[in-house]
């Protein structure tokens, strides 16, 4: 299980930065609280549809807690590998390049889930009394959707990293993707409240699988069938990642060589 070994080592590596993680988690709790207060202010004048004031509080709090689970490394670090020429060494490893990079990222995702998402969620549950699912199976559906959301985000970061093969720098594309993600994934505002053209753009993209679908499942406002949407996008993006890896092997040009 080479992939599992890589993930475990990345997880252990992240454990060395627990103090920095604690400060980041505290900052994330404060930022999420500010978002929640904004929506509570809006609820004084608006009914907020099927969510209501308490529902939007839970919506924002859960999204903020899950943010660190689906927040992947910029380009999975591939752009740095291309600039330094280290990419040639990575491609010679006895493991498919996509699986290797994904395994490293899963170690980080696991760490952030346990030491960022879970603590943030517990703080919000204790202080804000956010809504809890009524049915035990909802937790399983939510975790599965969150797992698929993290995987979809991972795939997108991998594909952005591959762009560095032609530009040597893909940070700009990652930042653009993050901005679009925040808007179209339902992180700040439920997708159904977006303007018509933005709503359609969101519905036909993989972004709702990152935040909107897991959150709706957690709040029991959507059924488990929505997980099929995330699964479909996970399959499509996996095929794209493997296809781009083949292109990478054929088009590789080591910088400075």
N, C-alpha and C positions, 0 to 999 in steps of 0.2 A: 504493500500500500504506500507507494512513493508519494502520491498526492496527499495522503493523510499526514505523512511525516513532514512534508513541506508546510502544511497548514499549521501543524502543532508548533513548528519552529518559529513561524511568523507570529503565532499567538504568544509564545514565550518571549519573543523579542519585544512585543508591545507591552508586556508586563513590566518592562524596565522603565516605562514612562508613566507610572501610576500617578505621580504628583501632578504632572502636566495634565493628565486625563481628568483628575479631580477638579482642577481649575476650569477646564473646558466644559465639564459637566455642569458645574455651578453656573457658568455663564449661559449655557444653553437653557437651564431652568429659568433663569431671569428673563431671557429673551422670549421664551415661550409664554411666560406669565404676562409680559407686555402685550404679545399678540392676543392672548385671551382677554385682557382688559379692554383692548380696542373693540373686540366683538361684543363684549358686555355693554360697552358704550353704545354701539350701533343698535343693540337689541332694545334700547329704550325707545327707539323710534320705529324700528322694523320688527316684524313678527319672526323673521328668519325661517319661514317655511316649515318644513317637517322637522327641522332641527330644534328650533327654539333656542332660547338663551343658554339653557343647560346643555343642550345637544351640541351647540357650537363650541361651548367651553370644552366638552369632551373631545370634539372633533380636532380642535387646535392642539389640545394637550397630547392626544394620542399621536398625532402627526409629528409633533416636536420630539416626543420620546422615540419614535421610530426613525427619525431622521438619520441618526448615527448608524443605524443598521443598513440603510440603503445608500449611505453616503460613501462612495468608493474613492479610491486613490485616483488622483489626476492622471488620466491616460494609463493607469496601472504602472506608471513609471517607464513605459516603453519609449517615450520620446527621449528620456535621458540615456537609455540603452543605445538608441540610434546615434545620438550625438557623440557618445564616447567610443562607439564601435563594439561595446560589450554585447550588442545584439547578436553578433556572429557566434560568440561563445554560448549564449543562451539557446540558440537554435541547434546546437550540437548536443544538448542534453538528451538523455535517453527517455524523454517524455515529450509528448506533443506540446508545442509552445503555448497554445491556448490553455491546455490543461495545467501546464506549469504555472503560468501567470494567474490563472483562476484559483489554483490551490493556495498560492501565496496570499491572494486577496481574501480567501475564505477564512484564513487564520485571523486576519485583521477584523473581518466582519464579525466573527465569533467573539472576539475580544470586545468590540464596541457594543455588541448586543448585551453582553453580560455586565460590562462596567460603565456603559453610558445609557443605553436605552432602558434597561431594567431599573436602575436607580432613579432616572428622571420620571419614569412612569409611576414608581412608588411614591415619590415626593408629590406628584400631582394628585395621586389617589388620596393621599393623606391630607393634603392642604386644600385642594380644590374640590374634593369629593366627586371626581369624574365618574361617569356612568360605567357600570360593569355589565358584561354580557349576562343574560338570564339563563342561557343554555350552555352546558359544559362543552358541547361540540363546537360552539362558536370559537372557543380558544384554539382548537385544532385547526379550524378553517382559517382563522386569522394568522396563525403562525405559518401555515402553508403558503398563504398569499404573500406574507411578508418575506418568506424565503424566496419565492419566485420574483418578488419585486427587487430584492437585493441582487438576485442573479441577473435580472434584466439590466439593472444599473451597471453591474459588472461587465456584461457584454458590451454595453454602449461605451463604457470607458475603454475597453479593449479596442474597439473599432476606431475610436478617436485616437488612441495611441498609434495605431497602424498608419494613420495619416502622416505621422512624423517621418515616415519612409520617404515621402516626397517633399515635405516642407522642413524637416529637421526640428520643427517646433509645433506642437499641437495644443499648447496651453490655451491659446485664444479660442480654439474650437471647444475645448472642455468648459471654459467659462461661458461661452455662448450656450452650450448644451445645458449647463446648470441653470442659467437664467430662464431658458425655455421650460426646463423641467419644473421649476418652482411655479411657473404660470400654468402649465398644462397638466400637471400631475394632480392638481387639487390640493396642494400643500397649504396655500393661503386661503383659498376660496373653493367651495364645492364646484365641480365642473358644470353642473346644471345651471349655475348662476352666471357663467361666462356669456359674453355676447355671442350671438348666433354663429358667426364664422369661426370664432375661437373655440366654441364648444364642439363644432364639427371637426375642427383640426385636432382637438384633444382626443375625441372619441376614436379617431382613426389612427392614433399614434400609440406607442407602448407606454407613454408616460403615466396614464391613470393606473397602470398596474403597480407603479412604484409607491404611490401614497393613497390614492382615492379608493381603490378596490379593497386593500387591507383595512382601511379605516371604516368603510361602509360595512364590511363584514363584522368588524369588532362591535360596531354600534347596532348590528342586526337590522340594518336598513336595506341590505341586499342579501340575496340567497347565495349558497355555495356554488351555484352554476357560474357565477362571475369568475371563479378561479380558472375556468376553461379559457377565458380570454387571456389571462396571464400565462397559462400554459402554452397557448398557441404562439404568443409572442416570444416566449422562452425558446421554443423549438426553432422559430424563424431566425432569431438572432444567433442561436448556436450555429446554425448552418452558415450564416453570414460570417461568423467569426472563423470557422474552419476554412471557408472559402478564401477569406482575406489572408489567412496564414499561408495558404498555398501561393498566393500572389506575393506575399512577403518573401518567401523562400526563393522565388524566381527573380525578384526585382531588387534584392538586397544589394546595397552599395555602402561599404563601410567608409565612414567619414575619415578623410585624411589618407585613405589608401588607394 
